[in-house]
Amino acid sequence: MTSKKYLPTLLLILTNLTMSWGQAVSTAVPSKTDGLTSIMTTAFMISAVLLFIIVIAVVVRTNAMLTKHLINLESEKRGIYMPTESVELRPVEEDVFTRLRKKYWENPVPREMEGAITLDHNYDGIRELDNHLPPWWVNMFILTVIWSVGYMWYYHWGGNGLNQADEYKKDVAAAKKEIAIALAGKASEIDESNVTLLTDASAIGEGELIYKSVCVACHGAKGEGTVGPNFTDEYWIHGGGIKDLFKTIKYGVPDKGMIAWAAQLKPADMQKVASYILTLKGTNPPNPKDPQGAIWKEEAAATQDSTSVQ
């Protein structure tokens, strides 16, 4: 009785050895290495894989021949006549596709001949067959080995494909771009109804730069006030909350000479400069302008807004 039951183990061992060696070579040799060493390494790898395929084919073919021989022996014992190799077993009406299907897909051992490959093992009336792997499984396995050659070349040896680390970096960069686009679109949706006070140093620093660029002439370098009101005291003419200040910057106060900055500043920029202006409260700069308006408190403003909603 042949030892066909060891064929899957042999295939698994050969596969693991080949893939482990290929992974070690691909790690040791850079993906974009040029020169004779890279070419020789690649040629050797391809030769090794081809040799591996040939070995598998020889093992499968030998196994099929042994199986056929055992079937003939079993048939002779039972007095069943089996035609020789010279006798055509296939019906004349079988086409090419039918013959290919029987050869590469169906099990070559028919059910009525399974006695030739039945082992002596008996488990509660269940007998074990010493059958070899189905042809369709072996053919698919060979195709995966051939596919692995192209895969290793594309992603490891040739340097054309991106490995996992490069794919991760590419996805992270794409995600950052999407986040930036989303934040830019969200920033354009800021208005006086949903604006919030910014407290991070980066945003406050950008607001200070905007203030020094467009607000210094009327409100002073330190918010002490010149033509415009003082930002460092508790008095406000049009409200001292972030929403009030944003609205004042956005629409301006035309009758007092302050222009509307909505056409020149983005909503995000107006939010930043308004947040910076609110940090000037209580700084006590030299030569502050006299208070204008009324004392503004957050609690009073919240009560007023609640009353207006009711």
VODREN-272156 format. One record per residue (C-alpha): residue number from 1; x, z, y. Coordinates in Angstrom, 2 decimals, padded with zeros to 5 digits. Layout:
<pts>
<pt resi="NUM" east="X" up="Z" north="Y"/>
...
</pts>
This chain:
<pts>
<pt resi="1" east="000.00" up="000.00" north="000.00"/>
<pt resi="2" east="001.43" up="-000.99" north="003.38"/>
<pt resi="3" east="001.98" up="001.47" north="006.18"/>
<pt resi="4" east="-000.19" up="-000.24" north="008.77"/>
<pt resi="5" east="-001.46" up="003.13" north="009.95"/>
<pt resi="6" east="001.87" up="003.63" north="011.71"/>
<pt resi="7" east="001.45" up="000.47" north="013.82"/>
<pt resi="8" east="-000.40" up="002.16" north="016.75"/>
<pt resi="9" east="002.28" up="004.86" north="016.87"/>
<pt resi="10" east="005.03" up="002.22" north="016.92"/>
<pt resi="11" east="003.33" up="000.31" north="019.72"/>
<pt resi="12" east="002.86" up="003.49" north="021.74"/>
<pt resi="13" east="006.53" up="004.48" north="021.35"/>
<pt resi="14" east="007.75" up="001.02" north="022.37"/>
<pt resi="15" east="005.44" up="001.00" north="025.36"/>
<pt resi="16" east="006.58" up="004.41" north="026.60"/>
<pt resi="17" east="010.25" up="003.52" north="026.17"/>
<pt resi="18" east="009.89" up="000.21" north="028.02"/>
<pt resi="19" east="007.85" up="001.63" north="030.92"/>
<pt resi="20" east="010.08" up="004.70" north="031.28"/>
<pt resi="21" east="013.18" up="002.55" north="031.41"/>
<pt resi="22" east="011.56" up="000.16" north="033.90"/>
<pt resi="23" east="010.53" up="003.05" north="036.15"/>
<pt resi="24" east="014.07" up="004.45" north="036.08"/>
<pt resi="25" east="015.56" up="001.08" north="037.00"/>
<pt resi="26" east="013.04" up="000.50" north="039.80"/>
<pt resi="27" east="013.84" up="003.93" north="041.23"/>
<pt resi="28" east="017.60" up="003.46" north="041.04"/>
<pt resi="29" east="017.57" up="-000.06" north="042.51"/>
<pt resi="30" east="016.11" up="-000.36" north="046.07"/>
<pt resi="31" east="013.04" up="-002.51" north="046.37"/>
<pt resi="32" east="014.68" up="-004.90" north="048.84"/>
<pt resi="33" east="018.23" up="-005.06" north="047.36"/>
<pt resi="34" east="019.86" up="-008.48" north="047.52"/>
<pt resi="35" east="022.76" up="-009.86" north="045.52"/>
<pt resi="36" east="023.91" up="-010.49" north="042.00"/>
<pt resi="37" east="023.21" up="-006.94" north="040.77"/>
<pt resi="38" east="019.51" up="-007.16" north="041.61"/>
<pt resi="39" east="019.18" up="-010.58" north="039.97"/>
<pt resi="40" east="020.91" up="-009.43" north="036.80"/>
<pt resi="41" east="018.78" up="-006.29" north="036.65"/>
<pt resi="42" east="015.59" up="-008.30" north="037.03"/>
<pt resi="43" east="016.66" up="-010.86" north="034.42"/>
<pt resi="44" east="017.52" up="-008.08" north="031.98"/>
<pt resi="45" east="014.16" up="-006.40" north="032.54"/>
<pt resi="46" east="012.28" up="-009.64" north="031.94"/>
<pt resi="47" east="014.30" up="-010.31" north="028.78"/>
<pt resi="48" east="013.58" up="-006.78" north="027.54"/>
<pt resi="49" east="009.84" up="-007.18" north="028.09"/>
<pt resi="50" east="009.82" up="-010.57" north="026.37"/>
<pt resi="51" east="011.71" up="-009.09" north="023.45"/>
<pt resi="52" east="009.17" up="-006.28" north="023.34"/>
<pt resi="53" east="006.34" up="-008.83" north="023.15"/>
<pt resi="54" east="008.11" up="-010.72" north="020.37"/>
<pt resi="55" east="008.56" up="-007.52" north="018.38"/>
<pt resi="56" east="004.87" up="-006.73" north="018.72"/>
<pt resi="57" east="003.92" up="-010.24" north="017.62"/>
<pt resi="58" east="006.22" up="-010.03" north="014.58"/>
<pt resi="59" east="004.82" up="-006.64" north="013.59"/>
<pt resi="60" east="001.23" up="-007.84" north="013.93"/>
<pt resi="61" east="001.95" up="-011.04" north="012.00"/>
<pt resi="62" east="003.75" up="-009.17" north="009.21"/>
<pt resi="63" east="000.89" up="-006.73" north="008.98"/>
<pt resi="64" east="-001.61" up="-009.57" north="008.67"/>
<pt resi="65" east="000.40" up="-011.22" north="005.91"/>
<pt resi="66" east="000.65" up="-007.97" north="003.95"/>
<pt resi="67" east="-003.08" up="-007.42" north="004.32"/>
<pt resi="68" east="-003.82" up="-010.89" north="003.04"/>
<pt resi="69" east="-001.50" up="-010.34" north="000.11"/>
<pt resi="70" east="-003.27" up="-007.10" north="-000.80"/>
<pt resi="71" east="-006.63" up="-008.84" north="-000.63"/>
<pt resi="72" east="-005.39" up="-011.48" north="-003.06"/>
<pt resi="73" east="-004.15" up="-008.79" north="-005.45"/>
<pt resi="74" east="-007.47" up="-006.99" north="-005.27"/>
<pt resi="75" east="-009.33" up="-010.23" north="-005.88"/>
<pt resi="76" east="-007.23" up="-011.01" north="-008.94"/>
<pt resi="77" east="-007.99" up="-007.57" north="-010.38"/>
<pt resi="78" east="-011.71" up="-008.17" north="-009.92"/>
<pt resi="79" east="-011.52" up="-011.72" north="-011.27"/>
<pt resi="80" east="-012.43" up="-013.30" north="-007.96"/>
<pt resi="81" east="-010.83" up="-016.68" north="-007.27"/>
<pt resi="82" east="-009.05" up="-016.88" north="-003.91"/>
<pt resi="83" east="-007.98" up="-020.32" north="-002.68"/>
<pt resi="84" east="-004.30" up="-020.93" north="-001.95"/>
<pt resi="85" east="-002.84" up="-021.75" north="001.45"/>
<pt resi="86" east="-003.18" up="-025.49" north="000.82"/>
<pt resi="87" east="-006.96" up="-025.25" north="000.45"/>
<pt resi="88" east="-008.96" up="-025.58" north="003.67"/>
<pt resi="89" east="-011.12" up="-022.45" north="003.94"/>
<pt resi="90" east="-012.88" up="-023.26" north="007.19"/>
<pt resi="91" east="-016.00" up="-025.38" north="007.17"/>
<pt resi="92" east="-015.60" up="-028.80" north="008.64"/>
<pt resi="93" east="-018.29" up="-028.15" north="011.25"/>
<pt resi="94" east="-016.34" up="-025.29" north="012.90"/>
<pt resi="95" east="-015.10" up="-026.26" north="016.35"/>
<pt resi="96" east="-011.94" up="-025.16" north="018.13"/>
<pt resi="97" east="-013.59" up="-022.24" north="019.91"/>
<pt resi="98" east="-014.99" up="-020.85" north="016.67"/>
<pt resi="99" east="-011.59" up="-020.96" north="015.00"/>
<pt resi="100" east="-009.95" up="-019.28" north="017.99"/>
<pt resi="101" east="-012.60" up="-016.56" north="018.00"/>
<pt resi="102" east="-012.07" up="-015.82" north="014.32"/>
<pt resi="103" east="-008.30" up="-015.81" north="014.70"/>
<pt resi="104" east="-007.89" up="-013.81" north="017.88"/>
<pt resi="105" east="-011.04" up="-011.72" north="018.07"/>
<pt resi="106" east="-012.63" up="-010.96" north="014.71"/>
<pt resi="107" east="-011.21" up="-008.69" north="012.05"/>
<pt resi="108" east="-009.46" up="-010.88" north="009.41"/>
<pt resi="109" east="-010.49" up="-008.53" north="006.59"/>
<pt resi="110" east="-014.15" up="-009.19" north="005.67"/>
<pt resi="111" east="-016.32" up="-006.26" north="004.74"/>
<pt resi="112" east="-016.63" up="-007.32" north="001.12"/>
<pt resi="113" east="-012.83" up="-007.21" north="000.78"/>
<pt resi="114" east="-012.34" up="-003.74" north="002.27"/>
<pt resi="115" east="-011.60" up="-002.37" north="-001.19"/>
<pt resi="116" east="-008.12" up="-003.89" north="-000.91"/>
<pt resi="117" east="-007.28" up="-001.66" north="002.06"/>
<pt resi="118" east="-009.09" up="001.49" north="000.95"/>
<pt resi="119" east="-006.83" up="004.54" north="000.68"/>
<pt resi="120" east="-007.08" up="007.24" north="-001.94"/>
<pt resi="121" east="-008.19" up="009.79" north="000.64"/>
<pt resi="122" east="-011.72" up="011.00" north="000.10"/>
<pt resi="123" east="-013.45" up="013.42" north="002.48"/>
<pt resi="124" east="-016.89" up="014.45" north="001.24"/>
<pt resi="125" east="-017.55" up="010.95" north="-000.01"/>
<pt resi="126" east="-016.11" up="009.26" north="003.07"/>
<pt resi="127" east="-013.19" up="006.98" north="002.17"/>
<pt resi="128" east="-010.45" up="005.99" north="004.59"/>
<pt resi="129" east="-009.45" up="002.38" north="005.27"/>
<pt resi="130" east="-005.86" up="001.40" north="005.97"/>
<pt resi="131" east="-006.98" up="-001.25" north="008.44"/>
<pt resi="132" east="-004.79" up="-002.65" north="011.18"/>
<pt resi="133" east="-005.71" up="-002.82" north="014.84"/>
<pt resi="134" east="-008.42" up="-005.31" north="015.82"/>
<pt resi="135" east="-006.99" up="-008.64" north="017.05"/>
<pt resi="136" east="-008.88" up="-008.41" north="020.34"/>
<pt resi="137" east="-007.26" up="-005.03" north="021.05"/>
<pt resi="138" east="-003.76" up="-006.30" north="020.22"/>
<pt resi="139" east="-004.26" up="-009.40" north="022.39"/>
<pt resi="140" east="-005.46" up="-007.33" north="025.32"/>
<pt resi="141" east="-002.47" up="-005.02" north="024.91"/>
<pt resi="142" east="-000.08" up="-007.99" north="025.02"/>
<pt resi="143" east="-001.83" up="-009.25" north="028.16"/>
<pt resi="144" east="-001.35" up="-005.87" north="029.85"/>
<pt resi="145" east="002.36" up="-006.00" north="029.05"/>
<pt resi="146" east="002.61" up="-009.47" north="030.57"/>
<pt resi="147" east="000.63" up="-008.26" north="033.58"/>
<pt resi="148" east="003.01" up="-005.31" north="033.99"/>
<pt resi="149" east="005.93" up="-007.72" north="034.49"/>
<pt resi="150" east="004.24" up="-009.29" north="037.51"/>
<pt resi="151" east="003.17" up="-005.89" north="038.79"/>
<pt resi="152" east="006.67" up="-004.43" north="038.59"/>
<pt resi="153" east="008.12" up="-007.51" north="040.26"/>
<pt resi="154" east="005.66" up="-007.48" north="043.13"/>
<pt resi="155" east="005.66" up="-003.73" north="043.89"/>
<pt resi="156" east="009.15" up="-002.62" north="042.80"/>
<pt resi="157" east="011.73" up="-005.35" north="042.25"/>
<pt resi="158" east="010.80" up="-008.08" north="044.73"/>
<pt resi="159" east="009.90" up="-005.75" north="047.58"/>
<pt resi="160" east="006.80" up="-007.76" north="048.52"/>
<pt resi="161" east="004.13" up="-005.16" north="047.77"/>
<pt resi="162" east="003.72" up="-001.74" north="049.37"/>
<pt resi="163" east="004.37" up="001.31" north="047.25"/>
<pt resi="164" east="002.25" up="004.46" north="047.46"/>
<pt resi="165" east="004.28" up="005.98" north="050.30"/>
<pt resi="166" east="004.08" up="002.78" north="052.38"/>
<pt resi="167" east="000.36" up="002.46" north="051.68"/>
<pt resi="168" east="-000.13" up="006.04" north="052.87"/>
<pt resi="169" east="001.79" up="005.42" north="056.11"/>
<pt resi="170" east="-000.19" up="002.23" north="056.71"/>
<pt resi="171" east="-003.51" up="004.01" north="056.19"/>
<pt resi="172" east="-002.47" up="006.90" north="058.47"/>
<pt resi="173" east="-001.49" up="004.47" north="061.24"/>
<pt resi="174" east="-004.79" up="002.61" north="060.88"/>
<pt resi="175" east="-006.71" up="005.91" north="060.98"/>
<pt resi="176" east="-004.91" up="006.96" north="064.16"/>
<pt resi="177" east="-005.88" up="003.68" north="065.82"/>
<pt resi="178" east="-009.50" up="004.16" north="064.81"/>
<pt resi="179" east="-009.47" up="007.73" north="066.15"/>
<pt resi="180" east="-007.98" up="006.55" north="069.44"/>
<pt resi="181" east="-010.66" up="003.87" north="069.77"/>
<pt resi="182" east="-013.39" up="006.38" north="068.94"/>
<pt resi="183" east="-012.07" up="008.90" north="071.45"/>
<pt resi="184" east="-011.78" up="006.21" north="074.12"/>
<pt resi="185" east="-015.41" up="005.24" north="073.56"/>
<pt resi="186" east="-016.47" up="008.88" north="073.61"/>
<pt resi="187" east="-014.57" up="009.49" north="076.83"/>
<pt resi="188" east="-016.53" up="006.74" north="078.56"/>
<pt resi="189" east="-019.80" up="008.53" north="077.68"/>
<pt resi="190" east="-018.95" up="011.66" north="079.72"/>
<pt resi="191" east="-021.28" up="012.33" north="082.64"/>
<pt resi="192" east="-022.48" up="015.26" north="084.73"/>
<pt resi="193" east="-024.97" up="016.31" north="082.04"/>
<pt resi="194" east="-022.50" up="016.81" north="079.19"/>
<pt resi="195" east="-019.09" up="017.31" north="080.83"/>
<pt resi="196" east="-017.17" up="020.38" north="079.69"/>
<pt resi="197" east="-014.28" up="022.35" north="081.17"/>
<pt resi="198" east="-010.87" up="021.38" north="079.80"/>
<pt resi="199" east="-008.32" up="024.12" north="079.25"/>
<pt resi="200" east="-005.44" up="022.55" north="077.33"/>
<pt resi="201" east="-002.19" up="022.16" north="079.25"/>
<pt resi="202" east="-001.92" up="018.41" north="078.65"/>
<pt resi="203" east="-005.32" up="017.64" north="080.18"/>
<pt resi="204" east="-004.72" up="020.03" north="083.10"/>
<pt resi="205" east="-001.35" up="018.36" north="083.76"/>
<pt resi="206" east="-002.95" up="014.93" north="083.87"/>
<pt resi="207" east="-005.62" up="016.28" north="086.20"/>
<pt resi="208" east="-002.93" up="017.63" north="088.54"/>
<pt resi="209" east="-001.29" up="014.20" north="088.72"/>
<pt resi="210" east="-004.63" up="012.60" north="089.59"/>
<pt resi="211" east="-005.27" up="015.28" north="092.22"/>
<pt resi="212" east="-001.90" up="014.69" north="093.89"/>
<pt resi="213" east="-002.59" up="010.96" north="093.86"/>
<pt resi="214" east="-006.09" up="010.84" north="095.38"/>
<pt resi="215" east="-007.13" up="014.31" north="096.64"/>
<pt resi="216" east="-004.16" up="015.72" north="098.56"/>
<pt resi="217" east="-004.94" up="013.95" north="101.82"/>
<pt resi="218" east="-008.26" up="015.74" north="102.28"/>
<pt resi="219" east="-007.84" up="018.98" north="100.30"/>
<pt resi="220" east="-004.15" up="019.81" north="100.66"/>
<pt resi="221" east="-001.29" up="019.87" north="098.17"/>
<pt resi="222" east="-002.30" up="023.30" north="096.85"/>
<pt resi="223" east="-006.05" up="023.03" north="097.37"/>
<pt resi="224" east="-005.94" up="024.96" north="100.66"/>
<pt resi="225" east="-008.18" up="022.38" north="102.38"/>
<pt resi="226" east="-007.60" up="020.12" north="105.39"/>
<pt resi="227" east="-010.35" up="017.66" north="106.21"/>
<pt resi="228" east="-012.10" up="018.65" north="103.02"/>
<pt resi="229" east="-013.05" up="022.19" north="101.93"/>
<pt resi="230" east="-010.79" up="024.84" north="100.44"/>
<pt resi="231" east="-010.70" up="024.99" north="096.62"/>
<pt resi="232" east="-008.99" up="028.38" north="096.28"/>
<pt resi="233" east="-011.76" up="030.71" north="097.46"/>
<pt resi="234" east="-015.17" up="031.58" north="096.02"/>
<pt resi="235" east="-017.18" up="029.47" north="098.47"/>
<pt resi="236" east="-018.61" up="026.13" north="097.44"/>
<pt resi="237" east="-020.80" up="023.70" north="099.29"/>
<pt resi="238" east="-022.17" up="021.69" north="096.36"/>
<pt resi="239" east="-021.68" up="024.15" north="093.49"/>
<pt resi="240" east="-018.54" up="025.40" north="091.80"/>
<pt resi="241" east="-019.23" up="024.68" north="088.12"/>
<pt resi="242" east="-017.59" up="021.91" north="086.13"/>
<pt resi="243" east="-020.81" up="019.87" north="086.14"/>
<pt resi="244" east="-021.31" up="020.34" north="089.88"/>
<pt resi="245" east="-017.73" up="019.38" north="090.68"/>
<pt resi="246" east="-017.83" up="016.37" north="088.34"/>
<pt resi="247" east="-021.01" up="015.16" north="090.01"/>
<pt resi="248" east="-019.50" up="015.59" north="093.48"/>
<pt resi="249" east="-016.40" up="013.62" north="092.52"/>
<pt resi="250" east="-018.43" up="010.92" north="090.80"/>
<pt resi="251" east="-021.00" up="010.25" north="093.54"/>
<pt resi="252" east="-019.09" up="011.58" north="096.55"/>
<pt resi="253" east="-020.54" up="013.02" north="099.77"/>
<pt resi="254" east="-020.90" up="009.96" north="102.01"/>
<pt resi="255" east="-022.25" up="011.87" north="105.05"/>
<pt resi="256" east="-019.14" up="014.10" north="104.99"/>
<pt resi="257" east="-016.70" up="011.24" north="104.51"/>
<pt resi="258" east="-015.98" up="011.73" north="100.79"/>
<pt resi="259" east="-016.21" up="008.50" north="098.83"/>
<pt resi="260" east="-017.65" up="008.13" north="095.35"/>
<pt resi="261" east="-014.82" up="007.95" north="092.84"/>
<pt resi="262" east="-016.90" up="006.54" north="089.97"/>
<pt resi="263" east="-015.65" up="003.02" north="090.71"/>
<pt resi="264" east="-011.97" up="004.05" north="090.72"/>
<pt resi="265" east="-011.67" up="006.84" north="088.15"/>
<pt resi="266" east="-012.72" up="006.88" north="084.54"/>
<pt resi="267" east="-015.14" up="009.62" north="083.42"/>
<pt resi="268" east="-012.34" up="011.26" north="081.43"/>
<pt resi="269" east="-010.08" up="011.26" north="084.51"/>
<pt resi="270" east="-012.79" up="012.81" north="086.67"/>
<pt resi="271" east="-013.22" up="015.52" north="084.02"/>
<pt resi="272" east="-009.48" up="016.24" north="084.05"/>
<pt resi="273" east="-009.14" up="016.44" north="087.83"/>
<pt resi="274" east="-012.27" up="018.63" north="088.10"/>
<pt resi="275" east="-010.84" up="020.97" north="085.45"/>
<pt resi="276" east="-007.57" up="021.16" north="087.38"/>
<pt resi="277" east="-009.32" up="021.91" north="090.67"/>
<pt resi="278" east="-011.07" up="024.89" north="089.07"/>
<pt resi="279" east="-007.68" up="026.35" north="088.13"/>
<pt resi="280" east="-006.82" up="026.63" north="091.86"/>
<pt resi="281" east="-009.36" up="029.41" north="092.45"/>
<pt resi="282" east="-007.67" up="032.64" north="093.57"/>
<pt resi="283" east="-004.19" up="031.12" north="094.03"/>
<pt resi="284" east="-004.02" up="032.15" north="097.75"/>
<pt resi="285" east="-002.00" up="029.26" north="099.19"/>
<pt resi="286" east="-000.51" up="029.47" north="102.73"/>
<pt resi="287" east="-002.75" up="028.47" north="105.64"/>
<pt resi="288" east="-006.03" up="028.24" north="103.72"/>
<pt resi="289" east="-009.00" up="026.68" north="105.43"/>
<pt resi="290" east="-011.91" up="028.94" north="106.37"/>
<pt resi="291" east="-014.61" up="029.36" north="103.70"/>
<pt resi="292" east="-017.46" up="026.83" north="103.66"/>
<pt resi="293" east="-020.75" up="027.01" north="101.84"/>
<pt resi="294" east="-021.82" up="030.03" north="099.78"/>
<pt resi="295" east="-020.28" up="032.21" north="097.14"/>
<pt resi="296" east="-020.82" up="030.58" north="093.75"/>
<pt resi="297" east="-021.08" up="032.53" north="090.51"/>
<pt resi="298" east="-021.51" up="031.22" north="086.99"/>
<pt resi="299" east="-024.24" up="033.74" north="086.15"/>
<pt resi="300" east="-026.32" up="032.79" north="089.17"/>
<pt resi="301" east="-025.99" up="029.11" north="088.39"/>
<pt resi="302" east="-027.08" up="029.65" north="084.79"/>
<pt resi="303" east="-030.15" up="031.60" north="085.96"/>
<pt resi="304" east="-031.03" up="028.88" north="088.44"/>
<pt resi="305" east="-030.73" up="026.16" north="085.80"/>
<pt resi="306" east="-032.93" up="028.17" north="083.40"/>
<pt resi="307" east="-035.59" up="028.64" north="086.07"/>
<pt resi="308" east="-035.58" up="024.94" north="086.94"/>
<pt resi="309" east="-036.04" up="024.01" north="083.28"/>
<pt resi="310" east="-039.05" up="026.34" north="082.97"/>
</pts>
